[in-house]
Amino acid sequence: MAGVGTAYSAVQKSVGAAARDEACLVSPGWSAVVAAAARLAQVLVSNDLSALSKLHDAGYRWPLGAESLASETDDPHGES
């Protein structure tokens, strides 16, 4: 997050704090903001997937009750 903040602050400093969004988007430093945001997005997704995997390994399922629904629909005749 610090990388995004640093890159954005540099753009804001170069175009002025009161500049319109369009001025930021065409600033030469905007690509650094996008790159930092992309790296942050990768970290966030990786962390979310790791947390989800740990919850799954611990037996949690989503949506809640999906386990019971799956067992009811596995064999509609109740046969094994």
PyMOL Python script that loads the backbone (N, CA, C, O; Angstrom):
from pymol import cmd

cmd.read_pdbstr("""\
ATOM      1  N   MET A   1       0.831  -1.184   0.000  1.00  0.00           N
ATOM      2  CA  MET A   1       0.000   0.000   0.000  1.00  0.00           C
ATOM      3  C   MET A   1       0.872   1.243   0.000  1.00  0.00           C
ATOM      4  O   MET A   1       0.520   2.269  -0.583  1.00  0.00           O
ATOM      5  N   ALA A   2       2.013   1.134   0.662  1.00  0.00           N
ATOM      6  CA  ALA A   2       2.911   2.282   0.696  1.00  0.00           C
ATOM      7  C   ALA A   2       3.399   2.628  -0.706  1.00  0.00           C
ATOM      8  O   ALA A   2       3.554   3.801  -1.045  1.00  0.00           O
ATOM      9  N   GLY A   3       3.641   1.605  -1.516  1.00  0.00           N
ATOM     10  CA  GLY A   3       4.097   1.835  -2.887  1.00  0.00           C
ATOM     11  C   GLY A   3       3.064   2.580  -3.713  1.00  0.00           C
ATOM     12  O   GLY A   3       3.412   3.466  -4.494  1.00  0.00           O
ATOM     13  N   VAL A   4       1.799   2.229  -3.546  1.00  0.00           N
ATOM     14  CA  VAL A   4       0.730   2.928  -4.260  1.00  0.00           C
ATOM     15  C   VAL A   4       0.665   4.375  -3.780  1.00  0.00           C
ATOM     16  O   VAL A   4       0.549   5.301  -4.583  1.00  0.00           O
ATOM     17  N   GLY A   5       0.742   4.559  -2.475  1.00  0.00           N
ATOM     18  CA  GLY A   5       0.695   5.909  -1.915  1.00  0.00           C
ATOM     19  C   GLY A   5       1.842   6.777  -2.386  1.00  0.00           C
ATOM     20  O   GLY A   5       1.649   7.947  -2.718  1.00  0.00           O
ATOM     21  N   THR A   6       3.039   6.205  -2.416  1.00  0.00           N
ATOM     22  CA  THR A   6       4.217   6.953  -2.859  1.00  0.00           C
ATOM     23  C   THR A   6       4.090   7.351  -4.327  1.00  0.00           C
ATOM     24  O   THR A   6       4.357   8.495  -4.695  1.00  0.00           O
ATOM     25  N   ALA A   7       3.682   6.398  -5.158  1.00  0.00           N
ATOM     26  CA  ALA A   7       3.546   6.676  -6.588  1.00  0.00           C
ATOM     27  C   ALA A   7       2.451   7.702  -6.841  1.00  0.00           C
ATOM     28  O   ALA A   7       2.617   8.609  -7.657  1.00  0.00           O
ATOM     29  N   TYR A   8       1.332   7.558  -6.139  1.00  0.00           N
ATOM     30  CA  TYR A   8       0.232   8.510  -6.329  1.00  0.00           C
ATOM     31  C   TYR A   8       0.617   9.896  -5.833  1.00  0.00           C
ATOM     32  O   TYR A   8       0.282  10.898  -6.465  1.00  0.00           O
ATOM     33  N   SER A   9       1.310   9.959  -4.719  1.00  0.00           N
ATOM     34  CA  SER A   9       1.746  11.258  -4.187  1.00  0.00           C
ATOM     35  C   SER A   9       2.661  11.973  -5.171  1.00  0.00           C
ATOM     36  O   SER A   9       2.578  13.192  -5.324  1.00  0.00           O
ATOM     37  N   ALA A  10       3.531  11.226  -5.836  1.00  0.00           N
ATOM     38  CA  ALA A  10       4.417  11.831  -6.825  1.00  0.00           C
ATOM     39  C   ALA A  10       3.615  12.410  -7.988  1.00  0.00           C
ATOM     40  O   ALA A  10       3.918  13.498  -8.478  1.00  0.00           O
ATOM     41  N   VAL A  11       2.585  11.673  -8.430  1.00  0.00           N
ATOM     42  CA  VAL A  11       1.740  12.177  -9.516  1.00  0.00           C
ATOM     43  C   VAL A  11       0.991  13.423  -9.055  1.00  0.00           C
ATOM     44  O   VAL A  11       0.943  14.427  -9.767  1.00  0.00           O
ATOM     45  N   GLN A  12       0.416  13.354  -7.878  1.00  0.00           N
ATOM     46  CA  GLN A  12      -0.347  14.486  -7.360  1.00  0.00           C
ATOM     47  C   GLN A  12       0.545  15.719  -7.215  1.00  0.00           C
ATOM     48  O   GLN A  12       0.116  16.840  -7.486  1.00  0.00           O
ATOM     49  N   LYS A  13       1.774  15.503  -6.791  1.00  0.00           N
ATOM     50  CA  LYS A  13       2.711  16.619  -6.652  1.00  0.00           C
ATOM     51  C   LYS A  13       3.031  17.233  -8.019  1.00  0.00           C
ATOM     52  O   LYS A  13       3.174  18.449  -8.147  1.00  0.00           O
ATOM     53  N   SER A  14       3.141  16.378  -9.031  1.00  0.00           N
ATOM     54  CA  SER A  14       3.506  16.889 -10.360  1.00  0.00           C
ATOM     55  C   SER A  14       2.352  17.610 -11.054  1.00  0.00           C
ATOM     56  O   SER A  14       2.584  18.545 -11.820  1.00  0.00           O
ATOM     57  N   VAL A  15       1.115  17.192 -10.796  1.00  0.00           N
ATOM     58  CA  VAL A  15      -0.026  17.824 -11.477  1.00  0.00           C
ATOM     59  C   VAL A  15      -0.749  18.833 -10.604  1.00  0.00           C
ATOM     60  O   VAL A  15      -1.525  19.644 -11.111  1.00  0.00           O
ATOM     61  N   GLY A  16      -0.510  18.796  -9.311  1.00  0.00           N
ATOM     62  CA  GLY A  16      -1.180  19.700  -8.385  1.00  0.00           C
ATOM     63  C   GLY A  16      -2.327  18.996  -7.682  1.00  0.00           C
ATOM     64  O   GLY A  16      -3.036  18.183  -8.275  1.00  0.00           O
ATOM     65  N   ALA A  17      -2.494  19.318  -6.426  1.00  0.00           N
ATOM     66  CA  ALA A  17      -3.495  18.649  -5.595  1.00  0.00           C
ATOM     67  C   ALA A  17      -4.922  18.896  -6.076  1.00  0.00           C
ATOM     68  O   ALA A  17      -5.799  18.063  -5.848  1.00  0.00           O
ATOM     69  N   ALA A  18      -5.164  20.012  -6.729  1.00  0.00           N
ATOM     70  CA  ALA A  18      -6.519  20.345  -7.180  1.00  0.00           C
ATOM     71  C   ALA A  18      -6.791  19.904  -8.618  1.00  0.00           C
ATOM     72  O   ALA A  18      -7.850  20.193  -9.176  1.00  0.00           O
ATOM     73  N   ALA A  19      -5.823  19.200  -9.213  1.00  0.00           N
ATOM     74  CA  ALA A  19      -5.972  18.797 -10.616  1.00  0.00           C
ATOM     75  C   ALA A  19      -7.113  17.791 -10.782  1.00  0.00           C
ATOM     76  O   ALA A  19      -7.434  17.037  -9.863  1.00  0.00           O
ATOM     77  N   ARG A  20      -7.710  17.798 -11.958  1.00  0.00           N
ATOM     78  CA  ARG A  20      -8.778  16.845 -12.280  1.00  0.00           C
ATOM     79  C   ARG A  20      -8.179  15.450 -12.480  1.00  0.00           C
ATOM     80  O   ARG A  20      -6.982  15.305 -12.727  1.00  0.00           O
ATOM     81  N   ASP A  21      -9.006  14.459 -12.371  1.00  0.00           N
ATOM     82  CA  ASP A  21      -8.557  13.070 -12.550  1.00  0.00           C
ATOM     83  C   ASP A  21      -7.845  12.863 -13.882  1.00  0.00           C
ATOM     84  O   ASP A  21      -6.851  12.142 -13.961  1.00  0.00           O
ATOM     85  N   GLU A  22      -8.356  13.491 -14.909  1.00  0.00           N
ATOM     86  CA  GLU A  22      -7.785  13.335 -16.240  1.00  0.00           C
ATOM     87  C   GLU A  22      -6.316  13.738 -16.278  1.00  0.00           C
ATOM     88  O   GLU A  22      -5.523  13.126 -16.993  1.00  0.00           O
ATOM     89  N   ALA A  23      -5.949  14.766 -15.512  1.00  0.00           N
ATOM     90  CA  ALA A  23      -4.554  15.212 -15.472  1.00  0.00           C
ATOM     91  C   ALA A  23      -3.669  14.137 -14.847  1.00  0.00           C
ATOM     92  O   ALA A  23      -2.532  13.943 -15.278  1.00  0.00           O
ATOM     93  N   CYS A  24      -4.175  13.450 -13.851  1.00  0.00           N
ATOM     94  CA  CYS A  24      -3.411  12.358 -13.231  1.00  0.00           C
ATOM     95  C   CYS A  24      -3.215  11.221 -14.219  1.00  0.00           C
ATOM     96  O   CYS A  24      -2.123  10.662 -14.328  1.00  0.00           O
ATOM     97  N   LEU A  25      -4.278  10.883 -14.936  1.00  0.00           N
ATOM     98  CA  LEU A  25      -4.229   9.740 -15.851  1.00  0.00           C
ATOM     99  C   LEU A  25      -3.253   9.924 -17.003  1.00  0.00           C
ATOM    100  O   LEU A  25      -2.727   8.941 -17.527  1.00  0.00           O
ATOM    101  N   VAL A  26      -3.004  11.157 -17.405  1.00  0.00           N
ATOM    102  CA  VAL A  26      -2.066  11.400 -18.505  1.00  0.00           C
ATOM    103  C   VAL A  26      -0.680  11.781 -17.997  1.00  0.00           C
ATOM    104  O   VAL A  26       0.226  12.014 -18.797  1.00  0.00           O
ATOM    105  N   SER A  27      -0.505  11.846 -16.704  1.00  0.00           N
ATOM    106  CA  SER A  27       0.798  12.177 -16.128  1.00  0.00           C
ATOM    107  C   SER A  27       1.800  11.060 -16.427  1.00  0.00           C
ATOM    108  O   SER A  27       1.438   9.884 -16.392  1.00  0.00           O
ATOM    109  N   PRO A  28       3.061  11.417 -16.723  1.00  0.00           N
ATOM    110  CA  PRO A  28       4.080  10.394 -16.974  1.00  0.00           C
ATOM    111  C   PRO A  28       4.267   9.420 -15.793  1.00  0.00           C
ATOM    112  O   PRO A  28       4.708   8.289 -15.999  1.00  0.00           O
ATOM    113  N   GLY A  29       3.946   9.833 -14.596  1.00  0.00           N
ATOM    114  CA  GLY A  29       4.114   8.963 -13.438  1.00  0.00           C
ATOM    115  C   GLY A  29       2.956   8.015 -13.186  1.00  0.00           C
ATOM    116  O   GLY A  29       3.030   7.169 -12.295  1.00  0.00           O
ATOM    117  N   TRP A  30       1.875   8.149 -13.969  1.00  0.00           N
ATOM    118  CA  TRP A  30       0.693   7.323 -13.712  1.00  0.00           C
ATOM    119  C   TRP A  30       0.987   5.830 -13.889  1.00  0.00           C
ATOM    120  O   TRP A  30       0.400   5.005 -13.189  1.00  0.00           O
ATOM    121  N   SER A  31       1.873   5.477 -14.799  1.00  0.00           N
ATOM    122  CA  SER A  31       2.195   4.054 -15.001  1.00  0.00           C
ATOM    123  C   SER A  31       2.794   3.447 -13.736  1.00  0.00           C
ATOM    124  O   SER A  31       2.604   2.258 -13.478  1.00  0.00           O
ATOM    125  N   ALA A  32       3.507   4.234 -12.948  1.00  0.00           N
ATOM    126  CA  ALA A  32       4.052   3.739 -11.678  1.00  0.00           C
ATOM    127  C   ALA A  32       2.933   3.466 -10.677  1.00  0.00           C
ATOM    128  O   ALA A  32       3.021   2.525  -9.888  1.00  0.00           O
ATOM    129  N   VAL A  33       1.884   4.283 -10.706  1.00  0.00           N
ATOM    130  CA  VAL A  33       0.728   4.066  -9.837  1.00  0.00           C
ATOM    131  C   VAL A  33       0.046   2.751 -10.227  1.00  0.00           C
ATOM    132  O   VAL A  33      -0.282   1.936  -9.364  1.00  0.00           O
ATOM    133  N   VAL A  34      -0.162   2.555 -11.518  1.00  0.00           N
ATOM    134  CA  VAL A  34      -0.812   1.340 -12.009  1.00  0.00           C
ATOM    135  C   VAL A  34       0.016   0.108 -11.660  1.00  0.00           C
ATOM    136  O   VAL A  34      -0.537  -0.903 -11.227  1.00  0.00           O
ATOM    137  N   ALA A  35       1.320   0.179 -11.841  1.00  0.00           N
ATOM    138  CA  ALA A  35       2.192  -0.963 -11.530  1.00  0.00           C
ATOM    139  C   ALA A  35       2.165  -1.288 -10.040  1.00  0.00           C
ATOM    140  O   ALA A  35       2.105  -2.458  -9.661  1.00  0.00           O
ATOM    141  N   ALA A  36       2.210  -0.273  -9.204  1.00  0.00           N
ATOM    142  CA  ALA A  36       2.169  -0.503  -7.752  1.00  0.00           C
ATOM    143  C   ALA A  36       0.813  -1.083  -7.344  1.00  0.00           C
ATOM    144  O   ALA A  36       0.748  -1.960  -6.483  1.00  0.00           O
ATOM    145  N   ALA A  37      -0.256  -0.602  -7.952  1.00  0.00           N
ATOM    146  CA  ALA A  37      -1.592  -1.121  -7.643  1.00  0.00           C
ATOM    147  C   ALA A  37      -1.725  -2.573  -8.093  1.00  0.00           C
ATOM    148  O   ALA A  37      -2.375  -3.374  -7.421  1.00  0.00           O
ATOM    149  N   ALA A  38      -1.120  -2.914  -9.217  1.00  0.00           N
ATOM    150  CA  ALA A  38      -1.162  -4.293  -9.710  1.00  0.00           C
ATOM    151  C   ALA A  38      -0.416  -5.227  -8.758  1.00  0.00           C
ATOM    152  O   ALA A  38      -0.883  -6.330  -8.471  1.00  0.00           O
ATOM    153  N   ARG A  39       0.740  -4.784  -8.270  1.00  0.00           N
ATOM    154  CA  ARG A  39       1.482  -5.609  -7.297  1.00  0.00           C
ATOM    155  C   ARG A  39       0.669  -5.782  -6.021  1.00  0.00           C
ATOM    156  O   ARG A  39       0.626  -6.876  -5.457  1.00  0.00           O
ATOM    157  N   LEU A  40       0.032  -4.726  -5.565  1.00  0.00           N
ATOM    158  CA  LEU A  40      -0.798  -4.805  -4.372  1.00  0.00           C
ATOM    159  C   LEU A  40      -1.970  -5.765  -4.601  1.00  0.00           C
ATOM    160  O   LEU A  40      -2.296  -6.560  -3.719  1.00  0.00           O
ATOM    161  N   ALA A  41      -2.593  -5.700  -5.754  1.00  0.00           N
ATOM    162  CA  ALA A  41      -3.713  -6.597  -6.062  1.00  0.00           C
ATOM    163  C   ALA A  41      -3.264  -8.056  -6.013  1.00  0.00           C
ATOM    164  O   ALA A  41      -3.997  -8.910  -5.514  1.00  0.00           O
ATOM    165  N   GLN A  42      -2.073  -8.349  -6.522  1.00  0.00           N
ATOM    166  CA  GLN A  42      -1.553  -9.718  -6.477  1.00  0.00           C
ATOM    167  C   GLN A  42      -1.369 -10.180  -5.044  1.00  0.00           C
ATOM    168  O   GLN A  42      -1.705 -11.317  -4.714  1.00  0.00           O
ATOM    169  N   VAL A  43      -0.847  -9.325  -4.197  1.00  0.00           N
ATOM    170  CA  VAL A  43      -0.654  -9.671  -2.785  1.00  0.00           C
ATOM    171  C   VAL A  43      -1.998  -9.908  -2.110  1.00  0.00           C
ATOM    172  O   VAL A  43      -2.149 -10.875  -1.363  1.00  0.00           O
ATOM    173  N   LEU A  44      -2.973  -9.044  -2.360  1.00  0.00           N
ATOM    174  CA  LEU A  44      -4.288  -9.189  -1.746  1.00  0.00           C
ATOM    175  C   LEU A  44      -4.964 -10.496  -2.172  1.00  0.00           C
ATOM    176  O   LEU A  44      -5.525 -11.206  -1.337  1.00  0.00           O
ATOM    177  N   VAL A  45      -4.911 -10.809  -3.458  1.00  0.00           N
ATOM    178  CA  VAL A  45      -5.524 -12.047  -3.946  1.00  0.00           C
ATOM    179  C   VAL A  45      -4.807 -13.258  -3.360  1.00  0.00           C
ATOM    180  O   VAL A  45      -5.452 -14.218  -2.939  1.00  0.00           O
ATOM    181  N   SER A  46      -3.495 -13.216  -3.331  1.00  0.00           N
ATOM    182  CA  SER A  46      -2.729 -14.318  -2.753  1.00  0.00           C
ATOM    183  C   SER A  46      -3.086 -14.534  -1.288  1.00  0.00           C
ATOM    184  O   SER A  46      -3.270 -15.670  -0.849  1.00  0.00           O
ATOM    185  N   ASN A  47      -3.184 -13.444  -0.532  1.00  0.00           N
ATOM    186  CA  ASN A  47      -3.553 -13.548   0.882  1.00  0.00           C
ATOM    187  C   ASN A  47      -4.959 -14.101   1.049  1.00  0.00           C
ATOM    188  O   ASN A  47      -5.198 -14.934   1.924  1.00  0.00           O
ATOM    189  N   ASP A  48      -5.900 -13.644   0.212  1.00  0.00           N
ATOM    190  CA  ASP A  48      -7.275 -14.136   0.288  1.00  0.00           C
ATOM    191  C   ASP A  48      -7.340 -15.630  -0.019  1.00  0.00           C
ATOM    192  O   ASP A  48      -8.027 -16.377   0.678  1.00  0.00           O
ATOM    193  N   LEU A  49      -6.629 -16.068  -1.056  1.00  0.00           N
ATOM    194  CA  LEU A  49      -6.635 -17.480  -1.410  1.00  0.00           C
ATOM    195  C   LEU A  49      -6.013 -18.332  -0.317  1.00  0.00           C
ATOM    196  O   LEU A  49      -6.488 -19.433  -0.037  1.00  0.00           O
ATOM    197  N   SER A  50      -4.968 -17.834   0.293  1.00  0.00           N
ATOM    198  CA  SER A  50      -4.334 -18.556   1.392  1.00  0.00           C
ATOM    199  C   SER A  50      -5.287 -18.694   2.572  1.00  0.00           C
ATOM    200  O   SER A  50      -5.405 -19.771   3.155  1.00  0.00           O
ATOM    201  N   ALA A  51      -5.964 -17.612   2.923  1.00  0.00           N
ATOM    202  CA  ALA A  51      -6.914 -17.650   4.035  1.00  0.00           C
ATOM    203  C   ALA A  51      -8.080 -18.582   3.717  1.00  0.00           C
ATOM    204  O   ALA A  51      -8.525 -19.338   4.581  1.00  0.00           O
ATOM    205  N   LEU A  52      -8.575 -18.533   2.484  1.00  0.00           N
ATOM    206  CA  LEU A  52      -9.673 -19.401   2.082  1.00  0.00           C
ATOM    207  C   LEU A  52      -9.253 -20.868   2.130  1.00  0.00           C
ATOM    208  O   LEU A  52     -10.021 -21.725   2.567  1.00  0.00           O
ATOM    209  N   SER A  53      -8.048 -21.148   1.685  1.00  0.00           N
ATOM    210  CA  SER A  53      -7.536 -22.518   1.725  1.00  0.00           C
ATOM    211  C   SER A  53      -7.450 -23.022   3.165  1.00  0.00           C
ATOM    212  O   SER A  53      -7.801 -24.168   3.446  1.00  0.00           O
ATOM    213  N   LYS A  54      -6.989 -22.176   4.063  1.00  0.00           N
ATOM    214  CA  LYS A  54      -6.890 -22.574   5.470  1.00  0.00           C
ATOM    215  C   LYS A  54      -8.273 -22.826   6.065  1.00  0.00           C
ATOM    216  O   LYS A  54      -8.449 -23.767   6.840  1.00  0.00           O
ATOM    217  N   LEU A  55      -9.251 -22.000   5.714  1.00  0.00           N
ATOM    218  CA  LEU A  55     -10.616 -22.224   6.190  1.00  0.00           C
ATOM    219  C   LEU A  55     -11.170 -23.536   5.636  1.00  0.00           C
ATOM    220  O   LEU A  55     -11.816 -24.298   6.355  1.00  0.00           O
ATOM    221  N   HIS A  56     -10.915 -23.791   4.362  1.00  0.00           N
ATOM    222  CA  HIS A  56     -11.377 -25.031   3.740  1.00  0.00           C
ATOM    223  C   HIS A  56     -10.743 -26.235   4.429  1.00  0.00           C
ATOM    224  O   HIS A  56     -11.432 -27.205   4.745  1.00  0.00           O
ATOM    225  N   ASP A  57      -9.437 -26.175   4.661  1.00  0.00           N
ATOM    226  CA  ASP A  57      -8.743 -27.267   5.332  1.00  0.00           C
ATOM    227  C   ASP A  57      -9.263 -27.499   6.751  1.00  0.00           C
ATOM    228  O   ASP A  57      -9.204 -28.615   7.266  1.00  0.00           O
ATOM    229  N   ALA A  58      -9.772 -26.441   7.374  1.00  0.00           N
ATOM    230  CA  ALA A  58     -10.316 -26.555   8.725  1.00  0.00           C
ATOM    231  C   ALA A  58     -11.768 -27.044   8.721  1.00  0.00           C
ATOM    232  O   ALA A  58     -12.363 -27.230   9.783  1.00  0.00           O
ATOM    233  N   GLY A  59     -12.336 -27.251   7.534  1.00  0.00           N
ATOM    234  CA  GLY A  59     -13.678 -27.806   7.448  1.00  0.00           C
ATOM    235  C   GLY A  59     -14.786 -26.813   7.160  1.00  0.00           C
ATOM    236  O   GLY A  59     -15.953 -27.196   7.087  1.00  0.00           O
ATOM    237  N   TYR A  60     -14.445 -25.551   6.996  1.00  0.00           N
ATOM    238  CA  TYR A  60     -15.476 -24.557   6.678  1.00  0.00           C
ATOM    239  C   TYR A  60     -15.812 -24.638   5.192  1.00  0.00           C
ATOM    240  O   TYR A  60     -14.927 -24.823   4.357  1.00  0.00           O
ATOM    241  N   ARG A  61     -17.101 -24.498   4.869  1.00  0.00           N
ATOM    242  CA  ARG A  61     -17.544 -24.519   3.481  1.00  0.00           C
ATOM    243  C   ARG A  61     -18.462 -23.333   3.228  1.00  0.00           C
ATOM    244  O   ARG A  61     -19.158 -22.863   4.129  1.00  0.00           O
ATOM    245  N   TRP A  62     -18.452 -22.861   1.997  1.00  0.00           N
ATOM    246  CA  TRP A  62     -19.316 -21.761   1.601  1.00  0.00           C
ATOM    247  C   TRP A  62     -20.007 -22.151   0.329  1.00  0.00           C
ATOM    248  O   TRP A  62     -19.337 -22.714  -0.536  1.00  0.00           O
ATOM    249  N   PRO A  63     -21.239 -21.916   0.132  1.00  0.00           N
ATOM    250  CA  PRO A  63     -22.122 -21.280   1.103  1.00  0.00           C
ATOM    251  C   PRO A  63     -22.433 -22.220   2.254  1.00  0.00           C
ATOM    252  O   PRO A  63     -22.335 -23.442   2.141  1.00  0.00           O
ATOM    253  N   LEU A  64     -22.813 -21.601   3.366  1.00  0.00           N
ATOM    254  CA  LEU A  64     -23.130 -22.395   4.529  1.00  0.00           C
ATOM    255  C   LEU A  64     -24.252 -23.362   4.186  1.00  0.00           C
ATOM    256  O   LEU A  64     -25.221 -22.994   3.522  1.00  0.00           O
ATOM    257  N   GLY A  65     -24.115 -24.578   4.636  1.00  0.00           N
ATOM    258  CA  GLY A  65     -25.119 -25.592   4.342  1.00  0.00           C
ATOM    259  C   GLY A  65     -24.891 -26.300   3.024  1.00  0.00           C
ATOM    260  O   GLY A  65     -25.669 -27.184   2.667  1.00  0.00           O
ATOM    261  N   ALA A  66     -23.859 -25.944   2.294  1.00  0.00           N
ATOM    262  CA  ALA A  66     -23.600 -26.564   0.996  1.00  0.00           C
ATOM    263  C   ALA A  66     -23.302 -28.051   1.151  1.00  0.00           C
ATOM    264  O   ALA A  66     -23.654 -28.846   0.279  1.00  0.00           O
ATOM    265  N   GLU A  67     -22.668 -28.429   2.232  1.00  0.00           N
ATOM    266  CA  GLU A  67     -22.344 -29.831   2.467  1.00  0.00           C
ATOM    267  C   GLU A  67     -23.626 -30.662   2.534  1.00  0.00           C
ATOM    268  O   GLU A  67     -23.713 -31.718   1.907  1.00  0.00           O
ATOM    269  N   SER A  68     -24.612 -30.196   3.285  1.00  0.00           N
ATOM    270  CA  SER A  68     -25.839 -30.962   3.427  1.00  0.00           C
ATOM    271  C   SER A  68     -26.616 -30.990   2.104  1.00  0.00           C
ATOM    272  O   SER A  68     -27.252 -31.994   1.785  1.00  0.00           O
ATOM    273  N   LEU A  69     -26.570 -29.913   1.345  1.00  0.00           N
ATOM    274  CA  LEU A  69     -27.243 -29.887   0.057  1.00  0.00           C
ATOM    275  C   LEU A  69     -26.581 -30.868  -0.909  1.00  0.00           C
ATOM    276  O   LEU A  69     -27.263 -31.565  -1.660  1.00  0.00           O
ATOM    277  N   ALA A  70     -25.266 -30.917  -0.885  1.00  0.00           N
ATOM    278  CA  ALA A  70     -24.540 -31.822  -1.770  1.00  0.00           C
ATOM    279  C   ALA A  70     -24.863 -33.268  -1.428  1.00  0.00           C
ATOM    280  O   ALA A  70     -25.060 -34.082  -2.330  1.00  0.00           O
ATOM    281  N   SER A  71     -24.921 -33.599  -0.156  1.00  0.00           N
ATOM    282  CA  SER A  71     -25.194 -34.983   0.223  1.00  0.00           C
ATOM    283  C   SER A  71     -26.623 -35.368  -0.136  1.00  0.00           C
ATOM    284  O   SER A  71     -26.882 -36.536  -0.428  1.00  0.00           O
ATOM    285  N   GLU A  72     -27.546 -34.435  -0.124  1.00  0.00           N
ATOM    286  CA  GLU A  72     -28.930 -34.720  -0.483  1.00  0.00           C
ATOM    287  C   GLU A  72     -29.093 -34.936  -1.979  1.00  0.00           C
ATOM    288  O   GLU A  72     -29.973 -35.684  -2.404  1.00  0.00           O
ATOM    289  N   THR A  73     -28.255 -34.290  -2.782  1.00  0.00           N
ATOM    290  CA  THR A  73     -28.404 -34.388  -4.230  1.00  0.00           C
ATOM    291  C   THR A  73     -27.476 -35.418  -4.852  1.00  0.00           C
ATOM    292  O   THR A  73     -27.596 -35.708  -6.042  1.00  0.00           O
ATOM    293  N   ASP A  74     -26.550 -35.981  -4.075  1.00  0.00           N
ATOM    294  CA  ASP A  74     -25.625 -36.979  -4.620  1.00  0.00           C
ATOM    295  C   ASP A  74     -26.387 -38.186  -5.161  1.00  0.00           C
ATOM    296  O   ASP A  74     -26.101 -38.654  -6.263  1.00  0.00           O
ATOM    297  N   ASP A  75     -27.340 -38.686  -4.406  1.00  0.00           N
ATOM    298  CA  ASP A  75     -28.107 -39.842  -4.816  1.00  0.00           C
ATOM    299  C   ASP A  75     -29.583 -39.570  -4.537  1.00  0.00           C
ATOM    300  O   ASP A  75     -30.036 -39.684  -3.398  1.00  0.00           O
ATOM    301  N   PRO A  76     -30.319 -39.215  -5.567  1.00  0.00           N
ATOM    302  CA  PRO A  76     -31.712 -38.828  -5.345  1.00  0.00           C
ATOM    303  C   PRO A  76     -32.595 -39.971  -4.827  1.00  0.00           C
ATOM    304  O   PRO A  76     -33.693 -39.727  -4.326  1.00  0.00           O
ATOM    305  N   HIS A  77     -32.113 -41.224  -4.947  1.00  0.00           N
ATOM    306  CA  HIS A  77     -32.901 -42.363  -4.497  1.00  0.00           C
ATOM    307  C   HIS A  77     -32.499 -42.850  -3.105  1.00  0.00           C
ATOM    308  O   HIS A  77     -33.080 -43.805  -2.588  1.00  0.00           O
ATOM    309  N   GLY A  78     -31.506 -42.196  -2.500  1.00  0.00           N
ATOM    310  CA  GLY A  78     -31.056 -42.578  -1.170  1.00  0.00           C
ATOM    311  C   GLY A  78     -30.252 -43.859  -1.160  1.00  0.00           C
ATOM    312  O   GLY A  78     -30.072 -44.473  -0.109  1.00  0.00           O
ATOM    313  N   GLU A  79     -29.773 -44.265  -2.307  1.00  0.00           N
ATOM    314  CA  GLU A  79     -28.977 -45.497  -2.401  1.00  0.00           C
ATOM    315  C   GLU A  79     -27.504 -45.170  -2.417  1.00  0.00           C
ATOM    316  O   GLU A  79     -27.105 -44.105  -2.887  1.00  0.00           O
ATOM    317  N   SER A  80     -26.705 -46.063  -1.917  1.00  0.00           N
ATOM    318  CA  SER A  80     -25.250 -45.857  -1.899  1.00  0.00           C
ATOM    319  C   SER A  80     -24.603 -46.461  -3.101  1.00  0.00           C
ATOM    320  O   SER A  80     -23.384 -46.384  -3.250  1.00  0.00           O
TER     321      SER A  80
END
""", "prot")
cmd.dss("prot")
cmd.show_as("cartoon", "prot")
cmd.util.cbc("prot")
cmd.orient("prot")
